[in-house]
Amino acid sequence: MSMWSHDEPSAAGPPLNERGDESVGQLVREISGDMSTLFRKEIELLRAELKDEAGKAGKGAGMLGGAGFAGAMVATFASLAAVFGLARVMAGGWAALIVTGVWLVIGIVLYLTGRNRLRDVSPKPERTVETLKEDAQWARHPTR
């Protein structure tokens, strides 16, 4: 009796010279199962990668939101101080209009800079796309 009994399958499988009794259909089923497992693992990788990136983005966005609120408070009080300071040398209405104009210019510059930076963001999961391309290449030419 062979050491490759049917009761105890080996993780490595039988040696190649003992696999000759398998039909082409069985081999195709094995390859198909392996491909199915491979693509299922790729989907799991994609999910994990997206979840990780979303978590990082969420934490960063929360911190930026807090910083934005603090910055808004600072800007409000600094603006009031600027208006009151300018009101000592000119009419209060003109002082408020000058401070508002400064904030308008700052807002436009921030908007344009932010819009340009958002154009560089790539939501595509790069590693998963690359491994899927490699898998597809292998599936087309498995012997290479």
C-alpha positions as CSV (number, residue, x, y, z in Angstrom):
1,M,0.0,0.0,0.0
2,S,1.3,3.5,-0.9
3,M,2.1,6.1,1.8
4,W,-0.5,8.3,0.0
5,S,-3.6,6.5,1.3
6,H,-7.0,8.0,0.5
7,D,-7.9,8.2,4.2
8,E,-5.1,10.7,5.1
9,P,-4.6,13.3,2.4
10,S,-1.3,15.1,2.4
11,A,-1.1,18.9,2.3
12,A,1.4,18.6,-0.6
13,G,-0.6,15.9,-2.4
14,P,0.9,12.8,-4.0
15,P,4.0,13.0,-6.1
16,L,3.5,13.9,-9.7
17,N,4.1,10.4,-11.0
18,E,1.1,9.2,-8.9
19,R,-1.2,11.9,-10.2
20,G,-1.5,10.4,-13.7
21,D,-4.9,8.8,-12.9
22,E,-6.6,12.2,-12.5
23,S,-8.7,13.3,-15.4
24,V,-8.4,16.6,-17.2
25,G,-11.8,17.5,-15.8
26,Q,-10.5,17.0,-12.3
27,L,-7.5,19.2,-13.0
28,V,-9.7,21.9,-14.5
29,R,-12.0,21.8,-11.4
30,E,-8.9,22.2,-9.2
31,I,-7.6,25.1,-11.2
32,S,-11.1,26.7,-11.2
33,G,-11.4,26.2,-7.4
34,D,-7.9,27.7,-6.9
35,M,-8.8,30.7,-9.1
36,S,-12.0,31.2,-7.2
37,T,-10.1,31.2,-3.9
38,L,-7.5,33.6,-5.3
39,F,-10.1,36.1,-6.4
40,R,-12.0,35.7,-3.1
41,K,-8.8,36.5,-1.3
42,E,-8.2,39.5,-3.6
43,I,-11.7,40.9,-2.7
44,E,-10.8,40.4,1.0
45,L,-7.6,42.3,0.5
46,L,-9.6,45.1,-1.2
47,R,-12.0,45.3,1.6
48,A,-9.3,45.4,4.2
49,E,-7.3,48.1,2.3
50,L,-10.4,50.3,1.9
51,K,-11.4,49.9,5.5
52,D,-7.9,50.8,6.7
53,E,-7.8,53.9,4.5
54,A,-11.3,55.0,5.5
55,G,-10.3,54.7,9.2
56,K,-7.3,56.8,8.6
57,A,-9.3,59.4,6.7
58,G,-12.0,59.5,9.3
59,K,-9.6,60.2,12.2
60,G,-7.8,62.8,10.2
61,A,-11.0,64.5,9.2
62,G,-12.2,64.6,12.8
63,M,-8.9,66.3,13.9
64,L,-9.2,68.7,11.0
65,G,-12.7,69.5,12.0
66,G,-11.6,70.3,15.6
67,A,-8.8,72.4,14.3
68,G,-11.1,74.2,12.0
69,F,-13.5,75.1,14.8
70,A,-10.6,76.4,16.9
71,G,-9.3,78.4,13.9
72,A,-12.8,79.9,13.4
73,M,-12.9,81.0,17.0
74,V,-9.4,82.6,16.7
75,A,-10.4,84.3,13.4
76,T,-13.6,85.7,14.9
77,F,-11.9,87.2,17.9
78,A,-8.9,88.5,15.8
79,S,-11.4,90.0,13.3
80,L,-13.2,91.8,16.1
81,A,-9.9,93.1,17.5
82,A,-8.9,94.3,14.0
83,V,-12.3,96.1,13.5
84,F,-12.0,97.8,17.0
85,G,-8.4,98.7,16.3
86,L,-9.2,100.2,12.9
87,A,-12.3,102.0,14.3
88,R,-9.9,104.2,16.4
89,V,-8.5,105.7,13.2
90,M,-11.6,105.6,10.8
91,A,-15.3,105.0,10.9
92,G,-16.4,101.7,12.3
93,G,-18.3,100.7,9.1
94,W,-15.2,101.1,7.0
95,A,-13.1,99.2,9.5
96,A,-15.5,96.3,9.3
97,L,-15.5,96.4,5.5
98,I,-11.7,96.3,5.3
99,V,-11.5,93.3,7.7
100,T,-14.3,91.5,5.6
101,G,-12.3,92.2,2.4
102,V,-9.2,90.6,3.9
103,W,-11.2,87.5,4.9
104,L,-12.7,87.4,1.3
105,V,-9.2,87.2,-0.2
106,I,-8.1,84.6,2.4
107,G,-11.2,82.5,1.6
108,I,-10.6,82.6,-2.2
109,V,-7.0,81.6,-1.9
110,L,-7.9,78.7,0.4
111,Y,-10.7,77.5,-1.9
112,L,-8.5,77.5,-5.0
113,T,-5.6,75.7,-3.1
114,G,-7.9,73.1,-1.7
115,R,-9.6,72.4,-5.0
116,N,-6.3,71.9,-6.7
117,R,-5.1,69.5,-4.0
118,L,-8.3,67.4,-4.2
119,R,-7.6,66.8,-7.9
120,D,-4.5,64.9,-6.9
121,V,-6.4,62.4,-4.6
122,S,-6.7,58.9,-6.0
123,P,-9.5,56.8,-4.4
124,K,-8.3,53.7,-6.3
125,P,-6.8,50.9,-4.1
126,E,-3.4,50.7,-5.9
127,R,-2.0,47.5,-4.4
128,T,-5.2,45.5,-5.0
129,V,-5.4,46.7,-8.6
130,E,-1.8,45.7,-9.2
131,T,-2.3,42.2,-7.8
132,L,-5.5,41.7,-9.8
133,K,-3.6,42.6,-12.9
134,E,-0.9,40.1,-12.0
135,D,-3.5,37.5,-11.3
136,A,-5.2,38.1,-14.7
137,Q,-1.9,37.9,-16.4
138,W,-1.2,34.6,-14.7
139,A,-4.6,33.3,-15.6
140,R,-4.0,34.0,-19.3
141,H,-0.6,32.4,-19.3
142,P,-0.3,30.0,-16.2
143,T,2.9,28.3,-17.4
144,R,5.0,31.4,-17.8
